[in-house]
Amino acid sequence: MYPFVVEGHKRIELPNYFSEAKDRKQSREIRELQRSFNCLGRVHPENPGWTCFEQDASLDIKHFFGFESMVEKIVMKQYTQNIKKGKEVIEFYISELISEGVTFIPPWTDPSPAPALTQGQPEDAPSQDSGLRSRSNSVTSTHSQSSLVLGATAASIHTRGIPEIHEPEGASALPDSPGKLDDDYIARFLGHLTPVEESCLVQLRQWLKQTHKGKIPKDAHILRFLRARDFSIEKAREMLVHSLAWRKLHNLDRLLETYRSPEIMEKYYPGGWHFFDREGRPLYILRLGMMDVKGLMRSVGEEAILKHVLAHNEEGLRLAAEATNKRGYPVSACTCIVDLDGLSMRHLWRPGIRALLRIIETVEANYPETMAQLLIVRAPRVFPVLWTLVSPFIDENTRRKFMIYGGKDYMGSGGLVEFVEKQYIPDFLGGDCYCDVPEGGLVPKSLYQEELIDRSPDEPHLISDSLYQTAHVVKEFPHEVLIQVPQRGSVITWDFDILKGDVTFTVFRCKKSVSEGPHHQHHVSGATGGIGSVQYIDKSMTVGVDLSIVEPPHICRDGDSVQGSHVTGQSGSYILQWKYFDSAKASFDFPLSSHKSKVMYYTELLPSEAFRGSMSSLQSCQSGFSSLSIGTSQSSHSGLGSCPSR
């Protein structure tokens, strides 16, 4: 096979689409096929500045039921596609490097052996492969305090060890099989995965272990986001971290424990869970044609409807997990039957359509790949109008799962009985089962609330009493939180997520008391109240004279989730600062970024008596870890440490 020659690159590792597959079903089921596949990258013999990639494969078909010629053609076609895909992967990353201004990569060399422990080196210092991981991609500055300026920049902080999402290390379900998952575990909890899909799951999970330590979602949950983004790791990562931050902001992990649906929703919202389909998936019934959208919005409000729908989605996740444990195979999605009997022009009320689109957008972003199929029955003539308005906002993969039945077509062959056993089909659809889902109907106008009739869509959404706040950090305007510490030994704790961009996080102690009023407020369009960030530190204040740094600058990357604490050595005014961070760029590079970052944060001051010398005693009674997470370390402190004030 011909080599593909790349100038200036020494080592690029490509996914081997065949080497792992040969250990799976194909080699076990077809024992009359003997094949081999090799992929080699080496330095070109004539020019050491080139890397030569070579692939070769062989196939010996001894017997295949008389279809040997056909199998040979199929294999050759697949192999040709594999070569083409490998070339596209190489060219893609070369283009990425060129776009970043990288024109030369030094030759790759074998890593030198780990040095022996020398005199003066701490015995408990972690080795290169010790497996220790910080809570985030953050990096503590190695500069001394005397050399730091307020809010470190790329020129004053050097980053080391930033993990790459494409190079996971040791993210295995079994300690003796790095980079792979156990086959029995996959079959039991995840379902069929190709070697490439398995590799993507391992890579994304490893990245989450480095950035979201202590609250990593279960593999089945991560897999939903990968499937929603066609196993693009970067796109799935972006979607997942924003969803995790959204869950934290609105306390979704405790929704089933705390939510009590309004009496009006219990009586007039015609949707609920109803047994299971033929595959063991939870079955959801929604009588949309009987829903009085205007009446519900004017009696309980759009937020109450959205919260009710989210509670049903959370219950669906719980039912799917229970079905997985009970049935012995993975159940990761549900089946939904939408009855449109009664749908009319009154359902095309514009505020109602807007609310429906918002619900679809929220569910699509945070509960991807949770619907196996959606069966629309008794669709009336007005349905095409509604479908035209709604369908552009539904993901293409989701639209493929829709099956629409007009009239009574759903009763015959290929109808509901193909998906649900007749004994579980609701009686109002011609089945044999009583369905206790509310019938809906018109909400009496006497239940309307005046303040909900003309509510502005710009008002705060979903949950107004969230513990977390958001700040928009602009290049010249950091966001700062002032904390007044009444006594020595009190503990400042923080929990924040980077929703956009990169920042540096620093904790200062003011040598003089600072007033409660901020020095400056920076206004940002789209921010709550119009205020994006506040500043307490005057630009005339300097480190060493007016301020001392008690927690050195920490670089936090887009998507990081950071928890930490600081035991104060003195009483007084402390300031937590998030400052925009821009990676160092060459002078000829003109980035198109807006120099903005977004942070969601929560801070708390614990009294000194709550700290008994153990970091486990610092856990806030307010904070909690995701119910979607596996059992990992749940201590409330992070790699930022907890040392006394200096």
C-alpha positions as CSV (number, residue, x, y, z in Angstrom):
1,M,0.0,0.0,0.0
2,Y,1.2,3.5,-0.8
3,P,2.6,5.6,2.0
4,F,1.1,8.9,2.9
5,V,3.9,11.4,3.5
6,V,3.6,14.3,5.8
7,E,6.3,17.0,6.0
8,G,7.4,18.2,9.5
9,H,5.4,15.8,11.6
10,K,6.9,13.0,13.6
11,R,4.1,11.2,15.3
12,I,0.4,11.1,15.0
13,E,-1.6,8.3,16.5
14,L,-4.6,7.2,14.4
15,P,-7.6,5.1,15.5
16,N,-7.2,1.5,14.4
17,Y,-10.6,0.5,13.1
18,F,-9.7,-3.1,12.6
19,S,-7.3,-4.2,15.2
20,E,-9.8,-4.0,18.0
21,A,-12.7,-5.3,15.9
22,K,-10.8,-8.6,15.2
23,D,-11.2,-9.5,18.9
24,R,-14.9,-9.2,18.7
25,K,-17.8,-11.0,17.1
26,Q,-16.4,-11.2,13.6
27,S,-13.5,-13.4,14.6
28,R,-15.7,-15.5,16.9
29,E,-18.5,-16.2,14.5
30,I,-16.6,-16.6,11.2
31,R,-13.8,-19.0,11.9
32,E,-13.2,-19.8,8.2
33,L,-11.8,-16.2,7.6
34,Q,-8.1,-15.5,8.4
35,R,-7.1,-11.9,8.1
36,S,-4.5,-9.4,9.4
37,F,-4.2,-5.7,9.5
38,N,-1.2,-3.5,10.1
39,C,-0.8,0.3,10.4
40,L,2.8,1.7,10.8
41,G,4.1,5.2,11.2
42,R,7.9,5.7,10.8
43,V,10.4,8.3,9.8
44,H,10.9,8.5,6.0
45,P,14.3,6.9,5.1
46,E,15.2,9.6,2.7
47,N,14.1,12.7,4.6
48,P,14.0,12.6,8.4
49,G,11.6,15.7,8.3
50,W,8.9,13.5,6.9
51,T,6.6,10.9,8.6
52,C,5.6,7.9,6.5
53,F,2.3,6.2,7.3
54,E,1.7,2.7,5.8
55,Q,-1.2,0.3,5.9
56,D,-1.5,-3.2,4.7
57,A,-4.0,-6.0,5.1
58,S,-4.5,-9.6,4.0
59,L,-7.6,-11.7,3.8
60,D,-7.7,-15.5,3.3
61,I,-11.2,-16.8,2.7
62,K,-11.2,-20.6,3.0
63,H,-14.9,-21.0,2.9
64,F,-17.9,-18.7,3.2
65,F,-21.0,-20.6,2.1
66,G,-20.3,-19.9,-1.6
67,F,-20.2,-16.1,-1.2
68,E,-16.4,-15.8,-1.2
69,S,-16.3,-13.4,-4.1
70,M,-18.9,-11.1,-2.6
71,V,-17.1,-11.0,0.7
72,E,-13.9,-10.2,-1.0
73,K,-15.5,-7.2,-2.7
74,I,-17.1,-6.0,0.5
75,V,-13.8,-6.2,2.4
76,M,-11.9,-4.3,-0.4
77,K,-14.6,-1.6,-0.4
78,Q,-14.4,-1.2,3.4
79,Y,-10.6,-1.2,3.4
80,T,-10.5,1.5,0.7
81,Q,-12.9,3.6,2.8
82,N,-10.6,3.0,5.8
83,I,-7.6,4.3,4.0
84,K,-9.5,7.3,2.8
85,K,-10.8,8.0,6.4
86,G,-7.2,7.8,7.7
87,K,-6.0,10.3,5.2
88,E,-8.8,12.6,6.1
89,V,-8.0,12.4,9.8
90,I,-4.3,13.3,9.1
91,E,-5.2,16.1,6.8
92,F,-7.7,17.5,9.3
93,Y,-5.1,17.7,12.1
94,I,-2.5,19.2,9.8
95,S,-5.0,21.9,8.8
96,E,-5.7,22.5,12.5
97,L,-2.0,22.9,13.3
98,I,-1.5,25.3,10.3
99,S,-4.5,27.4,11.4
100,E,-2.9,27.7,14.9
101,G,0.4,28.9,13.3
102,V,2.3,25.7,14.0
103,T,4.8,25.1,11.2
104,F,7.2,22.7,12.9
105,I,7.0,20.0,15.5
106,P,10.2,18.7,16.9
107,P,11.0,14.9,16.4
108,W,9.3,12.6,18.9
109,T,11.7,10.8,21.2
110,D,11.1,8.0,23.7
111,P,10.5,9.4,27.2
112,S,13.5,9.1,29.5
113,P,13.3,6.7,32.4
114,A,12.0,8.1,35.7
115,P,14.9,9.5,37.7
116,A,15.8,7.7,41.0
117,L,14.8,9.4,44.2
118,T,17.5,11.9,45.1
119,Q,18.5,13.3,48.4
120,G,16.1,16.1,49.4
121,Q,13.3,14.9,47.2
122,P,10.1,14.2,49.3
123,E,9.4,10.5,49.5
124,D,5.7,11.1,49.0
125,A,6.2,13.2,45.8
126,P,3.9,11.8,43.1
127,S,5.6,10.2,40.2
128,Q,4.8,10.9,36.6
129,D,2.4,7.9,36.4
130,S,1.1,8.0,39.9
131,G,-2.5,8.6,38.6
132,L,-3.0,11.7,40.7
133,R,-5.4,14.2,39.1
134,S,-6.4,17.7,40.1
135,R,-10.1,18.6,40.2
136,S,-9.8,20.7,37.0
137,N,-7.5,21.7,34.2
138,S,-6.4,24.6,36.4
139,V,-2.7,25.3,36.8
140,T,-1.2,27.0,39.8
141,S,1.3,29.7,39.1
142,T,4.9,28.9,40.0
143,H,5.8,32.5,40.3
144,S,6.5,33.9,43.8
145,Q,4.0,36.4,45.3
146,S,6.4,39.3,44.9
147,S,6.4,38.8,41.1
148,L,2.6,38.7,40.7
149,V,0.4,41.5,39.5
150,L,-3.3,41.7,40.1
151,G,-5.0,39.1,38.0
152,A,-2.2,37.2,36.2
153,T,-2.0,37.2,32.5
154,A,-0.7,34.7,30.0
155,A,2.7,36.5,30.0
156,S,3.1,36.0,33.8
157,I,1.7,32.5,34.2
158,H,3.2,29.4,32.5
159,T,0.8,26.5,32.0
160,R,2.1,23.0,32.3
161,G,0.4,19.6,32.1
162,I,-2.9,20.8,30.5
163,P,-4.6,17.5,29.6
164,E,-5.5,16.8,26.0
165,I,-8.9,15.4,25.3
166,H,-7.5,13.2,22.6
167,E,-5.0,11.4,24.8
168,P,-6.6,9.7,27.7
169,E,-4.5,7.8,30.2
170,G,-5.9,4.9,32.2
171,A,-9.6,5.7,31.8
172,S,-10.6,2.1,32.0
173,A,-13.4,0.2,33.7
174,L,-10.9,-2.5,34.7
175,P,-7.5,-1.7,36.2
176,D,-5.8,-4.2,33.9
177,S,-7.3,-3.0,30.6
178,P,-6.4,0.6,30.1
179,G,-8.3,2.4,27.3
180,K,-11.0,-0.3,27.0
181,L,-14.2,-1.3,28.7
182,D,-15.1,-4.8,29.8
183,D,-17.3,-6.5,27.2
184,D,-19.7,-7.9,29.7
185,Y,-20.1,-4.4,31.2
186,I,-20.8,-2.9,27.8
187,A,-23.4,-5.6,27.0
188,R,-25.1,-5.3,30.4
189,F,-25.3,-1.5,30.8
190,L,-24.4,0.3,27.5
191,G,-25.5,-1.9,24.6
192,H,-23.5,-2.5,21.4
193,L,-20.6,-0.2,20.8
194,T,-18.1,-0.2,18.0
195,P,-14.4,0.0,18.9
196,V,-14.4,3.7,17.8
197,E,-17.5,4.5,19.9
198,E,-16.0,2.8,22.9
199,S,-12.8,4.8,22.5
200,C,-14.7,8.0,22.3
201,L,-16.6,7.2,25.5
202,V,-13.3,6.4,27.3
203,Q,-11.7,9.6,26.1
204,L,-14.6,11.8,27.2
205,R,-14.9,10.1,30.5
206,Q,-11.2,10.6,31.2
207,W,-11.5,14.3,30.4
208,L,-14.4,14.5,32.9
209,K,-12.3,12.8,35.5
210,Q,-9.7,15.5,35.1
211,T,-12.2,18.4,35.1
212,H,-15.2,17.3,37.1
213,K,-13.6,15.1,39.8
214,G,-16.1,13.8,42.3
215,K,-19.2,14.1,40.2
216,I,-18.6,12.3,36.9
217,P,-21.9,11.2,35.2
218,K,-22.5,7.5,34.6
219,D,-21.2,6.1,31.4
220,A,-24.8,5.7,30.1
221,H,-25.4,9.4,30.6
222,I,-22.2,10.4,28.8
223,L,-23.0,8.0,26.0
224,R,-26.3,9.9,25.3
225,F,-24.4,13.1,24.6
226,L,-21.9,11.3,22.4
227,R,-24.7,9.8,20.4
228,A,-26.5,13.1,20.1
229,R,-23.3,14.6,18.5
230,D,-22.5,11.6,16.3
231,F,-19.6,10.7,18.6
232,S,-17.7,14.0,18.0
233,I,-15.8,14.2,21.3
234,E,-15.4,18.0,21.3
235,K,-19.1,18.7,20.5
236,A,-20.3,16.2,23.0
237,R,-18.0,17.6,25.7
238,E,-19.3,21.1,25.1
239,M,-22.9,20.0,25.2
240,L,-22.3,17.9,28.3
241,V,-20.5,20.4,30.5
242,H,-23.1,23.1,29.8
243,S,-25.8,20.6,30.8
244,L,-24.0,19.7,34.0
245,A,-23.7,23.4,34.9
246,W,-27.4,23.9,34.0
247,R,-28.3,21.0,36.4
248,K,-26.2,22.5,39.1
249,L,-27.6,26.0,38.6
250,H,-31.3,24.8,38.9
251,N,-30.7,22.1,41.4
252,L,-32.1,19.4,39.1
253,D,-30.5,16.6,41.0
254,R,-32.9,17.1,43.9
255,L,-35.9,17.9,41.8
256,L,-37.7,14.6,42.4
257,E,-37.1,14.9,46.1
258,T,-38.3,18.5,46.4
259,Y,-40.8,19.0,43.7
260,R,-44.5,19.0,44.4
261,S,-46.6,19.6,41.3
262,P,-49.4,22.3,41.6
263,E,-52.9,21.0,42.0
264,I,-53.8,22.6,38.7
265,M,-51.1,20.7,36.9
266,E,-52.1,17.4,38.5
267,K,-55.7,17.9,37.2
268,Y,-55.2,19.6,33.8
269,Y,-51.8,18.6,32.5
270,P,-52.6,15.5,30.3
271,G,-49.3,13.7,30.4
272,G,-47.7,10.9,32.5
273,W,-45.9,7.6,32.6
274,H,-47.8,4.4,31.8
275,F,-46.2,0.9,31.9
276,F,-43.6,-0.1,29.3
277,D,-43.3,-0.9,25.6
278,R,-42.3,-4.3,24.1
279,E,-38.6,-3.5,24.5
280,G,-39.0,-2.8,28.2
281,R,-38.7,1.0,27.8
282,P,-40.8,3.3,30.0
283,L,-43.9,4.5,28.1
284,Y,-45.1,8.1,28.3
285,I,-48.5,9.2,27.3
286,L,-49.3,12.9,26.3
287,R,-52.8,13.9,25.2
288,L,-51.6,17.1,23.6
289,G,-55.0,17.7,21.9
290,M,-56.7,17.9,25.2
291,M,-54.2,20.4,26.7
292,D,-55.3,23.9,27.4
293,V,-52.0,25.6,27.0
294,K,-53.4,29.2,27.4
295,G,-55.2,28.2,30.6
296,L,-52.2,26.5,32.1
297,M,-49.9,29.4,31.3
298,R,-52.3,31.9,32.8
299,S,-53.0,29.9,35.9
300,V,-49.6,28.5,36.9
301,G,-47.2,30.2,34.5
302,E,-44.7,29.1,31.9
303,E,-42.0,28.3,34.5
304,A,-44.3,25.9,36.4
305,I,-45.1,24.0,33.2
306,L,-41.4,23.7,32.3
307,K,-40.6,22.5,35.8
308,H,-43.4,19.9,35.6
309,V,-42.0,18.6,32.3
310,L,-38.5,18.4,33.7
311,A,-39.8,16.5,36.7
312,H,-41.3,14.0,34.3
313,N,-38.0,13.7,32.4
314,E,-36.1,13.1,35.7
315,E,-38.6,10.4,36.5
316,G,-38.1,8.9,33.1
317,L,-34.3,8.6,33.7
318,R,-35.1,6.9,37.0
319,L,-37.5,4.4,35.4
320,A,-35.0,3.6,32.7
321,A,-32.2,3.0,35.2
322,E,-34.6,0.7,37.2
323,A,-35.6,-1.2,34.1
324,T,-31.9,-1.7,33.2
325,N,-31.2,-3.3,36.7
326,K,-34.4,-5.4,36.5
327,R,-34.2,-6.7,32.9
328,G,-30.5,-7.4,32.6
329,Y,-29.9,-5.4,29.5
330,P,-29.5,-1.6,28.9
331,V,-32.6,0.5,28.8
332,S,-31.6,4.1,28.1
333,A,-34.6,5.6,26.3
334,C,-38.4,5.8,26.4
335,T,-41.3,5.5,24.0
336,C,-43.8,8.4,23.8
337,I,-47.3,8.3,22.4
338,V,-48.8,11.7,21.6
339,D,-52.5,11.8,21.1
340,L,-53.6,14.8,19.0
341,D,-57.3,14.2,19.2
342,G,-58.9,17.6,19.9
343,L,-56.0,19.7,18.4
344,S,-57.4,22.9,16.9
345,M,-56.4,26.4,16.0
346,R,-56.6,27.4,19.6
347,H,-53.4,25.5,20.2
348,L,-51.6,27.8,17.7
349,W,-51.7,30.6,20.3
350,R,-48.3,32.4,19.9
351,P,-47.2,32.5,23.6
352,G,-48.1,28.9,23.8
353,I,-46.0,28.0,20.7
354,R,-43.1,30.0,22.2
355,A,-43.4,28.1,25.5
356,L,-43.5,24.8,23.6
357,L,-40.4,25.7,21.6
358,R,-38.6,26.6,24.8
359,I,-39.5,23.3,26.4
360,I,-38.3,21.4,23.3
361,E,-35.0,23.4,23.3
362,T,-34.4,22.7,27.0
363,V,-35.1,19.0,26.7
364,E,-33.0,18.6,23.6
365,A,-30.0,20.3,25.2
366,N,-30.2,18.4,28.5
367,Y,-31.9,15.0,27.9
368,P,-30.5,13.9,24.5
369,E,-31.1,10.5,23.1
370,T,-33.7,9.7,25.8
371,M,-36.5,9.0,23.3
372,A,-36.5,5.8,21.3
373,Q,-39.5,6.6,19.2
374,L,-42.4,9.1,19.3
375,L,-45.7,7.9,18.0
376,I,-48.2,10.6,17.0
377,V,-51.7,9.3,16.6
378,R,-55.0,10.8,15.5
379,A,-53.3,13.7,13.8
380,P,-56.0,16.2,12.5
381,R,-55.8,18.5,9.5
382,V,-54.4,21.4,11.5
383,F,-51.4,19.3,12.5
384,P,-49.2,20.2,9.4
385,V,-49.4,23.9,10.4
386,L,-48.2,23.1,13.9
387,W,-45.5,20.7,12.5
388,T,-44.2,23.4,10.2
389,L,-43.7,25.8,13.2
390,V,-42.1,23.2,15.5
391,S,-40.1,20.8,13.4
392,P,-37.2,23.2,12.5
393,F,-36.4,23.4,16.3
394,I,-36.2,19.6,16.6
395,D,-32.9,17.8,16.1
396,E,-32.7,15.9,12.8
397,N,-31.8,12.6,14.7
398,T,-34.9,13.1,16.8
399,R,-37.2,13.8,13.9
400,R,-36.2,10.4,12.4
401,K,-37.8,8.8,15.4
402,F,-41.3,10.3,14.7
403,M,-44.1,8.2,13.3
404,I,-47.3,10.0,12.4
405,Y,-50.6,8.2,12.1
406,G,-53.7,10.0,10.8
407,G,-57.3,8.9,11.5
408,K,-57.3,5.3,12.8
409,D,-54.2,4.0,11.0
410,Y,-52.6,3.4,14.3
411,M,-55.0,0.5,15.0
412,G,-53.9,-1.7,12.2
413,S,-50.7,-3.5,11.2
414,G,-47.6,-1.4,11.7
415,G,-49.5,0.7,14.3
416,L,-49.2,0.9,18.1
417,V,-49.3,-2.9,18.5
418,E,-45.9,-3.1,16.8
419,F,-44.4,-1.1,19.8
420,V,-46.7,-1.7,22.7
421,E,-48.5,-4.9,23.8
422,K,-52.3,-4.4,23.4
423,Q,-52.9,-5.1,27.1
424,Y,-50.9,-1.9,27.8
425,I,-52.4,0.3,25.1
426,P,-54.7,3.0,26.7
427,D,-58.4,2.4,26.5
428,F,-59.1,5.7,24.9
429,L,-56.9,4.6,22.0
430,G,-58.7,1.3,21.6
431,G,-56.5,-0.8,23.9
432,D,-57.4,-2.9,26.9
433,C,-55.7,-0.9,29.6
434,Y,-57.1,1.8,31.9
435,C,-54.8,4.9,31.8
436,D,-54.7,7.1,34.8
437,V,-53.1,10.0,32.9
438,P,-55.2,13.2,33.5
439,E,-57.7,13.9,30.6
440,G,-56.8,17.6,30.6
441,G,-59.5,19.9,29.4
442,L,-60.2,23.7,29.7
443,V,-58.8,25.4,32.8
444,P,-61.5,27.5,34.5
445,K,-60.9,31.2,34.1
446,S,-61.5,31.6,37.8
447,L,-58.1,30.0,38.3
448,Y,-56.2,32.5,36.2
449,Q,-53.7,34.7,38.0
450,E,-53.5,38.3,37.0
451,E,-49.8,38.6,37.3
452,L,-49.2,35.7,34.8
453,I,-51.3,37.1,32.0
454,D,-48.8,39.5,30.6
455,R,-45.6,38.3,32.0
456,S,-42.4,39.4,30.2
457,P,-40.3,36.6,28.6
458,D,-37.2,38.4,29.8
459,E,-37.9,37.7,33.5
460,P,-35.7,35.1,35.3
461,H,-36.5,31.5,34.2
462,L,-37.1,28.2,35.9
463,I,-35.8,28.6,39.5
464,S,-35.4,32.0,41.0
465,D,-33.9,30.8,44.3
466,S,-30.9,29.1,42.9
467,L,-27.8,29.0,45.1
468,Y,-25.6,29.9,42.1
469,Q,-25.0,33.2,40.5
470,T,-23.5,34.0,37.1
471,A,-21.0,36.7,36.1
472,H,-19.8,37.9,32.7
473,V,-16.0,38.5,32.9
474,V,-14.7,40.9,30.3
475,K,-11.0,41.5,29.5
476,E,-10.6,44.7,31.4
477,F,-13.2,44.0,34.1
478,P,-12.8,41.0,36.4
479,H,-15.6,39.8,38.6
480,E,-14.9,40.0,42.4
481,V,-16.8,38.8,45.4
482,L,-16.2,40.5,48.8
483,I,-16.3,38.3,51.9
484,Q,-16.0,39.8,55.4
485,V,-14.4,37.4,57.7
486,P,-15.3,38.1,61.4
487,Q,-12.7,35.8,63.1
488,R,-9.6,33.9,62.4
489,G,-10.0,30.3,61.5
490,S,-13.2,30.8,59.4
491,V,-13.3,28.9,56.1
492,I,-14.1,30.4,52.8
493,T,-15.5,27.8,50.3
494,W,-16.2,28.2,46.6
495,D,-17.8,26.1,43.9
496,F,-17.8,27.4,40.3
497,D,-18.1,26.3,36.7
498,I,-16.6,28.0,33.7
499,L,-19.4,28.3,31.2
500,K,-17.4,30.2,28.5
501,G,-13.8,31.1,27.9
502,D,-10.9,30.8,30.3
503,V,-10.2,32.7,33.6
504,T,-7.7,33.0,36.3
505,F,-9.0,32.6,39.9
506,T,-7.2,34.4,42.8
507,V,-8.0,35.0,46.4
508,F,-6.8,38.2,48.0
509,R,-6.7,39.5,51.6
510,C,-7.1,43.2,52.0
511,K,-4.7,44.8,54.5
512,K,-7.3,47.5,55.2
513,S,-11.1,47.1,55.6
514,V,-13.0,47.4,52.4
515,S,-16.5,48.9,52.2
516,E,-19.5,46.7,51.1
517,G,-20.2,48.9,48.1
518,P,-18.3,47.9,44.9
519,H,-15.7,50.2,43.4
520,H,-17.1,49.7,39.9
521,Q,-20.0,47.8,38.2
522,H,-19.5,46.7,34.6
523,H,-22.8,46.5,32.6
524,V,-23.2,43.7,30.0
525,S,-26.2,43.3,27.8
526,G,-28.1,40.1,28.5
527,A,-26.8,39.8,32.2
528,T,-29.3,39.7,35.0
529,G,-30.1,43.3,36.0
530,G,-27.7,44.4,33.2
531,I,-24.7,44.0,35.6
532,G,-22.1,41.6,34.3
533,S,-19.4,42.0,36.9
534,V,-18.4,44.0,39.9
535,Q,-15.0,45.2,41.1
536,Y,-13.8,46.0,44.6
537,I,-10.1,46.4,43.9
538,D,-9.1,49.8,42.7
539,K,-6.4,49.8,40.0
540,S,-4.2,51.9,42.3
541,M,-4.1,49.1,44.8
542,T,-1.0,46.9,44.6
543,V,0.1,43.5,46.0
544,G,2.4,43.8,49.0
545,V,1.1,47.3,50.0
546,D,-2.7,47.1,50.0
547,L,-3.2,43.4,49.2
548,S,-1.7,40.0,49.9
549,I,-2.3,36.9,47.8
550,V,-3.5,34.0,49.9
551,E,-4.5,31.7,47.0
552,P,-2.2,32.2,44.0
553,P,-3.7,32.6,40.5
554,H,-5.2,29.4,39.1
555,I,-5.9,29.1,35.4
556,C,-9.4,27.6,34.8
557,R,-10.3,26.4,31.4
558,D,-13.7,26.5,29.5
559,G,-15.8,23.7,31.0
560,D,-13.9,23.3,34.2
561,S,-15.8,22.7,37.5
562,V,-13.8,23.8,40.5
563,Q,-14.4,23.4,44.2
564,G,-12.1,24.7,46.9
565,S,-11.7,26.2,50.3
566,H,-9.3,28.5,52.3
567,V,-8.8,28.5,56.0
568,T,-8.3,32.2,57.0
569,G,-5.4,33.1,59.2
570,Q,-6.7,36.5,60.0
571,S,-10.0,38.3,60.2
572,G,-10.8,41.1,57.7
573,S,-11.8,41.6,54.1
574,Y,-11.2,38.9,51.5
575,I,-11.8,39.1,47.8
576,L,-12.4,36.3,45.3
577,Q,-11.4,37.3,41.8
578,W,-12.2,35.8,38.4
579,K,-10.2,37.5,35.6
580,Y,-10.4,36.9,31.9
581,F,-7.4,34.8,30.7
582,D,-6.2,34.9,27.1
583,S,-3.6,32.3,26.0
584,A,-0.3,33.8,24.7
585,K,-0.5,34.3,21.0
586,A,2.0,35.4,18.4
587,S,2.0,39.1,17.5
588,F,0.8,38.4,14.0
589,D,-2.2,36.4,15.2
590,F,-5.5,38.4,15.3
591,P,-8.0,36.3,17.2
592,L,-11.7,36.9,16.6
593,S,-12.7,36.1,20.2
594,S,-14.9,38.7,22.1
595,H,-12.6,38.7,25.2
596,K,-15.5,37.5,27.4
597,S,-15.8,34.6,29.8
598,K,-18.8,33.5,31.8
599,V,-18.7,32.0,35.3
600,M,-21.4,30.4,37.5
601,Y,-20.4,30.4,41.1
602,Y,-21.4,29.9,44.7
603,T,-19.5,31.0,47.8
604,E,-20.0,30.3,51.5
605,L,-18.3,31.4,54.7
606,L,-18.2,28.7,57.4
607,P,-17.5,29.7,61.0
608,S,-14.3,28.6,62.6
609,E,-16.1,26.2,65.0
610,A,-17.3,24.2,61.9
611,F,-13.6,23.4,61.0
612,R,-12.3,20.7,63.2
613,G,-9.0,20.2,61.4
614,S,-10.6,17.8,58.9
615,M,-11.4,18.8,55.3
616,S,-14.4,16.5,55.4
617,S,-16.0,18.8,58.0
618,L,-16.1,21.7,55.5
619,Q,-18.8,20.2,53.3
620,S,-21.6,22.7,52.8
621,C,-25.1,21.7,53.9
622,Q,-26.3,23.4,50.7
623,S,-24.1,21.9,48.1
624,G,-24.5,18.4,46.7
625,F,-23.2,16.1,43.9
626,S,-25.1,14.9,40.9
627,S,-27.5,12.0,41.1
628,L,-26.2,11.1,37.7
629,S,-22.7,10.6,39.1
630,I,-20.9,7.4,40.0
631,G,-19.3,6.9,43.4
632,T,-16.2,9.0,43.3
633,S,-14.4,11.2,45.7
634,Q,-16.8,13.7,47.1
635,S,-14.6,15.9,49.3
636,S,-15.4,19.6,49.2
637,H,-11.9,20.7,48.6
638,S,-9.9,20.7,45.4
639,G,-6.5,21.0,43.9
640,L,-6.7,24.7,44.9
641,G,-5.9,23.5,48.4
642,S,-6.8,24.9,51.8
643,C,-3.9,26.6,53.6
644,P,-4.0,29.3,56.3
645,S,-3.8,32.9,55.2
646,R,-0.4,34.4,55.1
